[in-house]
Amino acid sequence: MNETPLPGSSLVISYLVLRKAIGYLGIALPFVLAFGNMLLDKPGIQSSISSYYHTGMRDVFVGTLWAIGTFMLSYKGYERKDGRAGNLACVFAIGVTLFPAISDSDLTSRGRLIGHVHLLFSALFFLTLAYFSLCLFTKTDKTRAPTPKKLQRNAVYKACGYTMLVALLLIVILAFVPDEAKTEVKKLDPVFWLESIAIVAFGISWLTKGEAILKDEI
């Protein structure tokens, strides 16, 4: 939606900073976790972003998701649906940390249940982020024609939103790969890379919304 508040408004500035902060956190997360764990623990990449909960990077993983969740809770947007989506994203982000991914050392029925809840929160979190990009960020003021930059931003939002959905779909498909092929596929750490692509897409979308990219010329 085209924004028309005064350029110097403190409210506008705070929202732009908030959006940029969310974007930067999203883009940085997979890289900080991967390289941080290599420095602190051992070389190699974990099977998924959530697996870093069981490494020395746990505090970074949890802290970043709680920060994103807090920012989402503070985000109200222009309509009630924006605020509701932000509240849901907050719940799902924090839920991902409260119900961590299953570890190889906890294959009990309780551990598996927590792991299933974790997957549910993770899927809902990504779906909510895609909803922001595809349905909320692309809204345009119907009383005037969108600017060329707005049209470009909408293209970025859609590309990021669909990227998140495709990545999530591929992760689901991987769960149904035959066991005889699953071992070879896991060597490529596909879930980590797909989650990283989705998170980076989320970050780019929010940076664009925060006018760090394709800002309208005044």
N, C-alpha and C positions, 0 to 999 in steps of 0.2 A: 504494500500500500504506500502511496506517495505520502511522505511526511511533510507537514507544513509548519510545525512549531518554529518559534524564533530560533535562529542559529545559535544564539548565545545562551539559550535557556539551560539552566543547570540540570533540569529534568532530562532534556534531550541529551546533554553531555553524559549524564550518569548512565542512561540506557545504552548509549553507544559504547561506553567503556565496559558495561556489563556484557554486552554481546561480544565484544572483542575478547574479553577475558575468557568467556566460555569457549570461543573459537580457538584461542591459543592453547588452552588446557587440553582440548580435544585433540588437536594436531600433535601436541608434544607427548601425550601419554604413552603411546606404543613405543616411541623411540627412547624415552626416558627409562621405561621399564626394561626394555631389551638391553640397552647399553649399560644401564646401572647394574643390572644383574650380572652382566659379563664382567664388570669391574669388581663387584663385591663377592661374587660366588664362583661362577664357572662360565666358560664360553658356550655358545649355543643359544637357541631360542626355545622358549617354553611352547607347549602345544597350543596354548590359547592365551589371550590377554588375562583372563581370569585366573590362570594357573600361577601367575606371579603373586597371588595371595599367599601361596605356600613357599615363597622365597624371601630373601632378604629385602625385597622391594615391596613387601606387604604394606607398609605404612604409606608409601608413595601411591600405591594402587588405591587403597582405601581413602586416603586423604584427598586425592584428586577427584574421585567420584563423589565424595561428600561435598567438596567445593563446588563441583558442577551442579550437584543436587541443590545446594544452598542458593546458588545463582539462579537456578531454574525456579525455585520457590519465590525468589524476589522478582521474577519477571512477570509483569502483568499485561504487557502489550496494549492493544487498542480495543479489544473486545473481551468479554468474559471467557470466551473459548480459549483465548491465548493464555489467560491466567490458569484455567483449568488444566490445559495441556502442560503448562509449566509445573503445576502441583503434581500431576501424575508422573512427569519425568523425574521429579525429585524423589518421589516414593520409590520408583523403579530403580533409580541409580543407587539409592541407599540400600534398597532390598538386595541388590547384587552383592553388596559387601556384608550384609547381615547373614545372608545365606550363601556362603562361599562355594566355589566349584569343588566337586569331589576330588579328593586326593587319592593317590595309589595306596596310601597307608590306612585309609578309612573306607573300606568296602562293605561296611555293615549296612543293615537295612536303614538305620537312622541316617547314616552318611549318604546313602543313595537318595533318600527322600529330600535331604537338604540340597543335594546336587540337582534334583529335578526342579525344586523351587527356584534355585539359582538360574537354571536355564529359562524358566518362565519369566522371571524378572528381566533377564538379559534381553529376551526376545521383545518383551513389551517396551523396554527402554529404547531399543533401536526403532521399533515401530512408531513410537511417539516422536522420536527425533525426525524420522522420515515424514511424519505428519506435519511437523513444523515447516520443513522445507517445501513440501508439495502443496500444502493447503493454506498455511498461515502466511508464510513469507511472500507468497506469490500474489496475495490480495492487492488490488489496485483501487484507488479512489475512483469511483464511477462518475464523479462530477467533472472529471477532466482527463484528457488523454495522457497515457503514461509517457514518461520521457524515454529517450533512447537508452539511457543508462539503466532505467528501471526494467526495460525489456531485456537487456543483457543480464541484469541481476536475476530476473525470473528464470532465464535459461540456466544460470548457474544453480539456482535453488532446485530446479527440476532435475538437473544432472546429478546433483548431490543426493537428492531424495531417492531417485531411482537406483543410484549406486548402492545406497544403504539397503534397499529392498532386495536387489539382486544378490548382494553379499550375504544377507540373511537367508535367502532362499537356497543359495549354494551350500551354506553351512548345514541347513536342514537336510539337503540331498546327501551330503557326506555321511550323515548318520545312517543312511540306508545302503552304503557301499558294502558289497559282500565281504565277509570276514577275510577271505583269501587275498583280497586286494587291499583291504584296509591297512595292513601293516606297511605295504609299500607307499601308500598314499600318505600315511602319517609322517613318514620320513621328511616330507616336504613342508610339514607344519602348516597345512592349508587353512585351518581354523584361525590361527594367529594372523596370517596374512589377510584373510578375508575380514576379520574383525578390525584389523589395522586400517584397511582401506575404508571400511564403513565409518570408523571414528574420525579419520582424516577428512572424509567427505562431510561429516557432521561439522567439523571445525571450520572448513572452508565456507560452508553455508552460513555459519554464524559470523564469521569475519566479514563476509559480504554484507550481511544484515547490519553489522556494526560500522559499515562504510569504510572499512579498511581496504575494500576492493570495489571498483566500479562506482565510486561516489559521484553523485550528481554535481555538475559544475554550477557554482553559484553565479 
